[in-house]
Amino acid sequence: MRVACVLWTDRHSDPTVHLFTDADAAIDWARAQAKKMDRHDDFKETELTDEMRNIGWIYDVQYSCEGDGLRVEMVEVDKDVTTLRRKDSK
């Protein structure tokens, strides 16, 4: 299954991953989060290079001068990744 994966990296917290079945929804969500987090007019959408596009990136945005931001990529997710796991399962 191909999904849009939003990778959120911020130097003040662990990276988080958010999966969307719709790429446009993922981009809209990432853009909205970056605008909320932008406190010093550092919001900057990256112009993607061909290399970025070739590895699956579809959107990238920073909201701080230190590079905190969100990236959206199209990724292939297999059934093992999407299976619900309990803490005690192996």
Rosetta constraint file for C-alpha pairs under 8 A:
AtomPair CA 1 CA 76 HARMONIC 5.57 0.50
AtomPair CA 1 CA 77 HARMONIC 5.30 0.50
AtomPair CA 1 CA 78 HARMONIC 6.34 0.50
AtomPair CA 2 CA 21 HARMONIC 7.60 0.50
AtomPair CA 2 CA 74 HARMONIC 6.61 0.50
AtomPair CA 2 CA 75 HARMONIC 5.55 0.50
AtomPair CA 2 CA 76 HARMONIC 4.48 0.50
AtomPair CA 2 CA 77 HARMONIC 6.11 0.50
AtomPair CA 3 CA 19 HARMONIC 6.51 0.50
AtomPair CA 3 CA 20 HARMONIC 5.81 0.50
AtomPair CA 3 CA 21 HARMONIC 5.00 0.50
AtomPair CA 3 CA 22 HARMONIC 7.07 0.50
AtomPair CA 3 CA 23 HARMONIC 7.35 0.50
AtomPair CA 3 CA 74 HARMONIC 5.66 0.50
AtomPair CA 3 CA 75 HARMONIC 5.57 0.50
AtomPair CA 3 CA 76 HARMONIC 6.40 0.50
AtomPair CA 3 CA 77 HARMONIC 6.97 0.50
AtomPair CA 4 CA 19 HARMONIC 5.78 0.50
AtomPair CA 4 CA 20 HARMONIC 5.06 0.50
AtomPair CA 4 CA 21 HARMONIC 6.13 0.50
AtomPair CA 4 CA 22 HARMONIC 6.54 0.50
AtomPair CA 4 CA 23 HARMONIC 5.21 0.50
AtomPair CA 4 CA 26 HARMONIC 6.34 0.50
AtomPair CA 4 CA 72 HARMONIC 6.38 0.50
AtomPair CA 4 CA 73 HARMONIC 5.59 0.50
AtomPair CA 4 CA 74 HARMONIC 4.57 0.50
AtomPair CA 4 CA 75 HARMONIC 6.29 0.50
AtomPair CA 5 CA 17 HARMONIC 6.64 0.50
AtomPair CA 5 CA 18 HARMONIC 5.77 0.50
AtomPair CA 5 CA 19 HARMONIC 4.67 0.50
AtomPair CA 5 CA 20 HARMONIC 6.38 0.50
AtomPair CA 5 CA 26 HARMONIC 7.43 0.50
AtomPair CA 5 CA 71 HARMONIC 7.98 0.50
AtomPair CA 5 CA 72 HARMONIC 5.47 0.50
AtomPair CA 5 CA 73 HARMONIC 5.22 0.50
AtomPair CA 5 CA 74 HARMONIC 6.08 0.50
AtomPair CA 5 CA 75 HARMONIC 6.55 0.50
AtomPair CA 6 CA 17 HARMONIC 5.58 0.50
AtomPair CA 6 CA 18 HARMONIC 5.02 0.50
AtomPair CA 6 CA 19 HARMONIC 6.29 0.50
AtomPair CA 6 CA 20 HARMONIC 7.92 0.50
AtomPair CA 6 CA 26 HARMONIC 6.67 0.50
AtomPair CA 6 CA 30 HARMONIC 6.98 0.50
AtomPair CA 6 CA 70 HARMONIC 6.48 0.50
AtomPair CA 6 CA 71 HARMONIC 5.54 0.50
AtomPair CA 6 CA 72 HARMONIC 4.46 0.50
AtomPair CA 6 CA 73 HARMONIC 6.58 0.50
AtomPair CA 7 CA 15 HARMONIC 6.92 0.50
AtomPair CA 7 CA 16 HARMONIC 5.92 0.50
AtomPair CA 7 CA 17 HARMONIC 4.74 0.50
AtomPair CA 7 CA 18 HARMONIC 6.67 0.50
AtomPair CA 7 CA 70 HARMONIC 5.55 0.50
AtomPair CA 7 CA 71 HARMONIC 5.25 0.50
AtomPair CA 7 CA 72 HARMONIC 6.44 0.50
AtomPair CA 8 CA 15 HARMONIC 5.50 0.50
AtomPair CA 8 CA 16 HARMONIC 5.23 0.50
AtomPair CA 8 CA 17 HARMONIC 6.32 0.50
AtomPair CA 8 CA 68 HARMONIC 7.98 0.50
AtomPair CA 8 CA 69 HARMONIC 5.98 0.50
AtomPair CA 8 CA 70 HARMONIC 4.44 0.50
AtomPair CA 8 CA 71 HARMONIC 6.66 0.50
AtomPair CA 9 CA 13 HARMONIC 7.66 0.50
AtomPair CA 9 CA 14 HARMONIC 7.11 0.50
AtomPair CA 9 CA 15 HARMONIC 4.65 0.50
AtomPair CA 9 CA 16 HARMONIC 6.86 0.50
AtomPair CA 9 CA 68 HARMONIC 5.71 0.50
AtomPair CA 9 CA 69 HARMONIC 5.60 0.50
AtomPair CA 9 CA 70 HARMONIC 6.26 0.50
AtomPair CA 10 CA 14 HARMONIC 7.06 0.50
AtomPair CA 10 CA 15 HARMONIC 6.59 0.50
AtomPair CA 10 CA 67 HARMONIC 7.90 0.50
AtomPair CA 10 CA 68 HARMONIC 4.62 0.50
AtomPair CA 10 CA 69 HARMONIC 6.46 0.50
AtomPair CA 11 CA 68 HARMONIC 6.53 0.50
AtomPair CA 19 CA 26 HARMONIC 7.70 0.50
AtomPair CA 20 CA 25 HARMONIC 7.07 0.50
AtomPair CA 20 CA 26 HARMONIC 5.76 0.50
AtomPair CA 22 CA 26 HARMONIC 6.40 0.50
AtomPair CA 23 CA 27 HARMONIC 6.27 0.50
AtomPair CA 23 CA 74 HARMONIC 7.71 0.50
AtomPair CA 24 CA 28 HARMONIC 6.10 0.50
AtomPair CA 25 CA 29 HARMONIC 6.05 0.50
AtomPair CA 26 CA 30 HARMONIC 6.08 0.50
AtomPair CA 26 CA 72 HARMONIC 6.97 0.50
AtomPair CA 27 CA 31 HARMONIC 6.04 0.50
AtomPair CA 27 CA 59 HARMONIC 6.54 0.50
AtomPair CA 27 CA 72 HARMONIC 6.61 0.50
AtomPair CA 28 CA 32 HARMONIC 6.15 0.50
AtomPair CA 29 CA 33 HARMONIC 6.19 0.50
AtomPair CA 30 CA 34 HARMONIC 6.20 0.50
AtomPair CA 30 CA 61 HARMONIC 7.90 0.50
AtomPair CA 30 CA 70 HARMONIC 6.12 0.50
AtomPair CA 30 CA 71 HARMONIC 7.55 0.50
AtomPair CA 30 CA 72 HARMONIC 7.61 0.50
AtomPair CA 31 CA 35 HARMONIC 6.23 0.50
AtomPair CA 31 CA 61 HARMONIC 7.14 0.50
AtomPair CA 32 CA 36 HARMONIC 6.26 0.50
AtomPair CA 33 CA 37 HARMONIC 6.23 0.50
AtomPair CA 34 CA 38 HARMONIC 6.05 0.50
AtomPair CA 34 CA 43 HARMONIC 6.88 0.50
AtomPair CA 34 CA 61 HARMONIC 7.06 0.50
AtomPair CA 34 CA 62 HARMONIC 6.85 0.50
AtomPair CA 34 CA 63 HARMONIC 5.43 0.50
AtomPair CA 34 CA 69 HARMONIC 6.62 0.50
AtomPair CA 34 CA 70 HARMONIC 7.16 0.50
AtomPair CA 35 CA 43 HARMONIC 6.56 0.50
AtomPair CA 35 CA 63 HARMONIC 7.01 0.50
AtomPair CA 37 CA 63 HARMONIC 6.40 0.50
AtomPair CA 38 CA 42 HARMONIC 6.08 0.50
AtomPair CA 38 CA 43 HARMONIC 5.89 0.50
AtomPair CA 38 CA 63 HARMONIC 4.85 0.50
AtomPair CA 38 CA 64 HARMONIC 6.43 0.50
AtomPair CA 39 CA 63 HARMONIC 7.90 0.50
AtomPair CA 39 CA 64 HARMONIC 7.80 0.50
AtomPair CA 40 CA 64 HARMONIC 7.37 0.50
AtomPair CA 41 CA 63 HARMONIC 7.79 0.50
AtomPair CA 42 CA 62 HARMONIC 7.23 0.50
AtomPair CA 42 CA 63 HARMONIC 5.12 0.50
AtomPair CA 42 CA 64 HARMONIC 5.02 0.50
AtomPair CA 42 CA 65 HARMONIC 6.06 0.50
AtomPair CA 43 CA 61 HARMONIC 7.17 0.50
AtomPair CA 43 CA 62 HARMONIC 5.72 0.50
AtomPair CA 43 CA 63 HARMONIC 4.31 0.50
AtomPair CA 43 CA 64 HARMONIC 6.75 0.50
AtomPair CA 44 CA 61 HARMONIC 5.60 0.50
AtomPair CA 44 CA 62 HARMONIC 5.24 0.50
AtomPair CA 44 CA 63 HARMONIC 6.38 0.50
AtomPair CA 45 CA 59 HARMONIC 7.85 0.50
AtomPair CA 45 CA 60 HARMONIC 6.02 0.50
AtomPair CA 45 CA 61 HARMONIC 4.30 0.50
AtomPair CA 45 CA 62 HARMONIC 6.47 0.50
AtomPair CA 46 CA 59 HARMONIC 7.38 0.50
AtomPair CA 46 CA 60 HARMONIC 5.38 0.50
AtomPair CA 46 CA 61 HARMONIC 5.64 0.50
AtomPair CA 46 CA 62 HARMONIC 7.69 0.50
AtomPair CA 47 CA 60 HARMONIC 7.92 0.50
AtomPair CA 48 CA 52 HARMONIC 5.91 0.50
AtomPair CA 48 CA 53 HARMONIC 6.64 0.50
AtomPair CA 48 CA 57 HARMONIC 7.79 0.50
AtomPair CA 48 CA 58 HARMONIC 7.70 0.50
AtomPair CA 48 CA 59 HARMONIC 7.32 0.50
AtomPair CA 48 CA 60 HARMONIC 7.56 0.50
AtomPair CA 49 CA 53 HARMONIC 6.38 0.50
AtomPair CA 50 CA 54 HARMONIC 6.01 0.50
AtomPair CA 51 CA 55 HARMONIC 6.50 0.50
AtomPair CA 52 CA 56 HARMONIC 6.60 0.50
AtomPair CA 52 CA 57 HARMONIC 5.43 0.50
AtomPair CA 52 CA 58 HARMONIC 8.00 0.50
AtomPair CA 53 CA 57 HARMONIC 4.96 0.50
AtomPair CA 53 CA 58 HARMONIC 6.33 0.50
AtomPair CA 56 CA 73 HARMONIC 5.20 0.50
AtomPair CA 56 CA 74 HARMONIC 5.32 0.50
AtomPair CA 56 CA 75 HARMONIC 7.16 0.50
AtomPair CA 57 CA 71 HARMONIC 7.24 0.50
AtomPair CA 57 CA 72 HARMONIC 5.89 0.50
AtomPair CA 57 CA 73 HARMONIC 4.24 0.50
AtomPair CA 57 CA 74 HARMONIC 6.56 0.50
AtomPair CA 58 CA 71 HARMONIC 7.84 0.50
AtomPair CA 58 CA 72 HARMONIC 5.62 0.50
AtomPair CA 58 CA 73 HARMONIC 5.50 0.50
AtomPair CA 58 CA 74 HARMONIC 7.13 0.50
AtomPair CA 59 CA 71 HARMONIC 5.71 0.50
AtomPair CA 59 CA 72 HARMONIC 4.99 0.50
AtomPair CA 59 CA 73 HARMONIC 7.11 0.50
AtomPair CA 60 CA 69 HARMONIC 7.51 0.50
AtomPair CA 60 CA 70 HARMONIC 5.88 0.50
AtomPair CA 60 CA 71 HARMONIC 4.30 0.50
AtomPair CA 60 CA 72 HARMONIC 6.26 0.50
AtomPair CA 61 CA 69 HARMONIC 5.50 0.50
AtomPair CA 61 CA 70 HARMONIC 5.50 0.50
AtomPair CA 61 CA 71 HARMONIC 6.43 0.50
AtomPair CA 62 CA 67 HARMONIC 5.71 0.50
AtomPair CA 62 CA 68 HARMONIC 5.56 0.50
AtomPair CA 62 CA 69 HARMONIC 4.04 0.50
AtomPair CA 62 CA 70 HARMONIC 6.53 0.50
AtomPair CA 63 CA 67 HARMONIC 7.08 0.50
AtomPair CA 63 CA 68 HARMONIC 5.91 0.50
AtomPair CA 63 CA 69 HARMONIC 5.57 0.50
AtomPair CA 64 CA 68 HARMONIC 5.46 0.50
AtomPair CA 64 CA 69 HARMONIC 7.34 0.50
AtomPair CA 77 CA 81 HARMONIC 6.38 0.50
AtomPair CA 77 CA 82 HARMONIC 7.29 0.50
AtomPair CA 78 CA 82 HARMONIC 6.79 0.50
AtomPair CA 79 CA 83 HARMONIC 6.08 0.50
AtomPair CA 85 CA 89 HARMONIC 6.34 0.50
